[in-house]
Amino acid sequence: MKKTKIVSAFPACGKSYIFDNMKSIDCVDSDSSQFSWIIDEHGKSTGMRNPDFPNNYKGHIDSLVGKVDFIFVSSHKEVRDMLTESGYNWISVMPHRDMKNEWIGRCFVRGSGEKFCKMLQDNWEMWVPEQHNMSTVQGACGWVTLQHNKHLSDSTDFIETLPYNNKEENILDVHS
């Protein structure tokens, strides 16, 4: 069984970039949108939140532990709380607080859309400090704060030195 590290990273940190372009890293980019929204019969979001989230996402994460070296997961507060409550060691990756304009630009360039960029702009002052506090106080076994022009791919050496997920020995207990 592989030793899996769970990385909770803010949008536009580079989770998908690593998954798509760095084939030497054994990872899964676990998109929470497939779990946080109710999906219709055509695979499209209905725009309604899934009442099973984040428990359904936890089941997905549980199924990947031991199979890959890294699982890149959402940075939603509900997900971070669930990881901590489940006894997982996890790593938080977030932008520096002063990078609002750069981050919104990253999201725009990657094609996140005007609605998402506006939501990020409107919530930056709440979401980013919250994630910094969560990372340094509760739950995370390590954290990376990305500086100007840096991405998760610039931090893989550091992330590889952090502790492994401690849930692996109890994987059978996860579903009980």
Protein Blocks (a to p, Z undefined) as FASTA:
>chain_A
ZZdddddddehilmmmmmmmmmmbccddddfklmmpccdfkopaehiacfkbcklmmmmm
mmmgopambdcddfbfklmmmmmmnopacddddddfklmmmmmmmmmmnonojklmmmmm
mmmmmmmmmmmmmmmmgopacdcdddehiafklmmmmmmmpccdfklmmmmmmmZZ
